């Protein structure tokens, strides 16, 4: 086969691009990488991770070429050029970084060793330094070390020098090259298509593929187990979930890009033991949730990842009866892990803490310690419920307290149930209908209208009787049995007649939040282990915070999203393109980081396993790709006319950011 093999360092390859010794054939696509992907490449080189090989073509023909996106024209080559077939995005990115391209301002945090694109916040922080300053030819380290140490005296100058030296060394990092020769253009085109036709695998896909290759018959085991739980209304325990549970049990942590290497090395005994743990753990855990907590359907649970440490705990514990205190402690941790959005971001890291804790001598104590509530009393306050919507874990808790209070479907006397079917299927509906609030003169916001305190668990049949009428009418409809104070109290709906009118809607929200918060606290206290110390209550870090998106769209324009954020004494608003958000979510589904321009600033969109994080104003909006997709669909369904989109001047956020679950975005 006419293939030559060689190695060249990055600095040489970048120089060959400048001199025109490396060119792009016409069949290449354009440059598409976002700054976040460039930052990931630089980080991989810094850490010594594999970054793949390069494929070139050398020919006596003179094929049609296209320009490389380096911002300047290439020189005329004095030698026979190489035509780049695979590696354009990487080499173009490296050229941009090492030549200070305006769209490749990658910065490095000397303290945390993190990489990202330059932002308003990093430009103000002396710990962040531009990669170009360190890795460009002729860069001197001593002045940089002196400058950084002077600005951040707590950083050891030797450590600064070591890390800058490691960063500068990426110039010398070699790439393996394969050069095809003697191939005609038509064959090269076929090779190019085959090389570039693959799609990146998500970590869960890769883990399943690795397990399938490593352990014959595992797919059948997963399918059978998923079918078993689907028949019991736990349909979310599907093949991807079970794959994650098995890998978590075997590896002792969450999925990551490198999980497959460890799975390949796992012994047959480890895999068999891990699968036995998953099956045994589920058969102890799910009945506990169904019978003790009354969680009869998996679609009620806001975070299924929170099941994984408990699967390990119950799957590996000795075969002895489970005492009531331990059972309560398990359920208490489960509720708090959901309320505190334990796995809304950094899932792999958190599981790396919680799975080992579940294997400890006192697993419940250690798990609660990881949550930071081992010595505190968790109390739900009305303020905690402000701005919460259907995606919030408090929504899950609101169902549980209504269920425990004996709530029934209005006018049909059927106990609310997450497993009811057909017309009696329990759904959530607005107590004050949206139609009467949207047109009201008090100007109720989207977040207020869809507030958790305005949602009740009743059937679609009951909701049709309400239609768009105010509670002041349907609570006392002479054509229907009256809704008694006792019936409404089971749903924690205040009975005060003045609160039934849209004019007093905000007073209604405040009154119902107080009732719900008290009931939620009592429910949590029921499962709180007696050995926990009674100290100061732990405040919810997102109490009073909200993040609202409104899409303005037309038939000829994908539209813009207006963002309004509130939290911790700050208010912020900005805009971004809806199509760009959709593209970022699709890229994340392929395992790729990307970027999104928000309020005039290009910001990194990061994906870890199936979790996507986007910095939006004062928040880091984080959630699964499926949760982001649901958010997109909801916004499209509620889109407003583009002509009504307000003009908001760009105001990049330059402060700290707080994690915010996408499920709580309104």
C-alpha positions, 0 to 999 in steps of 0.5 A: 500500500503506498503509504508513508509514515512520519512524525512532525511537531506542532510548531513545524506543522503550523509553519508549513501551513503559513508557508503553503507547504500544507494545503486543503483540497477542494473536497474539504469542508470549511472550518467549523470548530468553536472556541470551546472545541479549540480549548479542549484540543489545547487542554488535551495536548497540555495533559498529554492525552491522545489527539489522533493522527493526521492524513495527507496526500502527496501527488504530482497532480495539481488539484483544486484547493480551498483556503485555510481559515487562518485569517491570512493568505498562505505563501506560495510553496517552494516545494511539493505541497501536502494536501490535508485529508484528515486533521483540518480542524485540529491543525487550523485551530493550532495555527490560530492559537499560536498566531493569536487569531482573534477567534482563538483567544484561548486562555489558561488558568494557572491555578486550576489548569482549566482552559476556555475562550477569553471572556469578560470575567477571565480578562479581569482575572490575573490567574488566566493567561493567554495560551499565545503568550506562553506557547508562541515562538520566542516567548520568555517564561520568567516575565510571565511568572513574575507578573502572575506571582505579583498579581496572585502572591498565594501561587507558588512561583515554582508551580507557575513556572512548571505549569507554564513550561508544560503549556509551552511544551505543546509546540514540540508535541509530535503528531503521527502522520500518514501520507498517501502517495500514487493515488488518483484524485477519484480514489482520494475522494472516496478515502476522504468520505470514508474517513470523515463519515463517522459520528462521535459516540456518546459516553453511554453508547461507547460504554455499551459498545465496549460492554457488548464486545467485552461480555457476550450476551450483556445486551440481552440481559439489559433488555430483559431487565429494562422490560421487567421494570417497564412492566412495573411503571419504572420505564426510565430504567432503560438500557442507557440507565442500566448501562450507566448503573453497571459501569458505575458499579464496576468503576466506582464512579460515573461515565467519562470519556475514558471509561471504556478503557477501564471496562476493557480491563475489567475481569469477568468476575468484576462484570458478573459481580457488578451486574448482580449488584445492579439487579439486587440493588434495584429489587431492594430499592424500587419497592422501598420507593414504591411502598414507603415513599409512594413513588409509583412511577419513575417519571415522577423522579427528577434525577434518576442518577440519584438512584445509582449510589443507592443501587450500590448500597442495597446491592452490596449490603449483607443479606440481613433485614433493613431496619426502619432507621436505615430505610428512612435515611436512604429515602431522606438522602434520595429526597435531598439529593433531588432537591439539591440537584446533586447531579445537575452538573459534574455528574462523574465527579459527584458519583465518584464521591457517592458510590464509594460512600455507599460502600463505606461502613456507615453509608447513609452518614457518608452520603448525607455528609457529601450533601453537606447536611449531616449536621443540619436540619433542612427546612423548606421555606416559601421563599424556596418555592418562588419561581419553581416550575414543573421541572423543579424537584419541588414539583416532585415533592409537591406530588408526594405531599398531596398524595400523603394528604389523601388528595383526590381528583376534583369532582371524580373522587379518585385518589391521585395516582401516577399510574392511572390511565385514560381519562383518569390519568392524573396530570398537572393543571393550572388552578388559575388558568393561563388564559385569565392571567396572560391577559390580566392588567397586573402583567403577570410574568410567564414564570409567575403563571407557571409557578409551582404554587399554581399547579394542582394534580387533577385529571384531564377530565376535571381540567376540561370542566375548568376550561379557562374559568377563574377559581372564583367561578368553578370552585362554586359552579352550581352545575358541579358538586362544590369543592369543599374546604377539606378537598382543597386542603388536601391539595394545599389550596387556600380556601379564602374566597378573595384569593380566587380572583386574578387580581389577588393572584400574587397573594394566592401564590404566597398563601399556597407556597406557605402551605406547601412549604410546611407540608414538604418540611413535615414530609422530610422530617418524617424520614430524617434519621433521629441521629442527625444533629439539630442545628441551623437550617440549611438554606437552598442556594437557589431560593428566590432565583429564577431563569426565564426564557421567552422565544420570539419567532416568525415563519421566516426567522428562527428567532431570538431568545430573551433571557431574564435572570434573578438571584441573590440580589441581582437581575440580568437580561440578555438575548441569544439566537434560538438556532444557535442554541438548537445547534449547541444541543445537537452538537452535545448529543454527538459528544461535542462542546461548542459555543453560544453568543449570549449578550454579545459574548461568545461563551463555552457550551460544555458537555460531560457524558449526557449533561450539557452546561451553558453559562447564562448570565449569573447562572450555569444552566445545567441538565441532560440533553433530553431536558434541554430538548424539552426546553426547546420544544416548550419554547417553540410551542410558546413562541411570541411574534418576532415583531414584539421582541424587545431590543436589549443592549448587550451586557456580558456577565462578568461575575461568578456563576451559580449552577442552575438546573435546566429543569427549573428554567421557565 
